[in-house]
């Protein structure tokens, strides 16, 4: 799959994909004879994983460390699991904060809707 296709499929810019390759998040992508990147299924799965982890809020640096451990093989499984568990805890904390924010927003909206409903009742009474 060419870089433009991967870019469109995962809503990532071609520059972002090149950056991921440059910093080692994905190994150098095979190129055609004319020099065009040709993403393999494995490359695409890595892009998918990286996009998912970035959506979860993982910093690039953590992902780079994680992918370096992946390249080192099975001896690093414990370290990789520890990284994922730590990131999961951070995500849970962020989600909890977001839920609190959502609860506050919902309450404020409900207050405004109550005020508007009361104002409408007053208008009907006066008519």
Secondary structure, 3 states (H helix, E strand, C coil): CEHHHHHHHHCCCHHHHHHHHHCCCCCCCCECCCCCEECCHHHHHHHHHHHHHHHCCCCHHHHHHHHHHHHHCHHHHHHHHHHHHHHHHHHHHHHHHHHHHHHHHHHHHHHHHHHHHHHHHHHHHHC
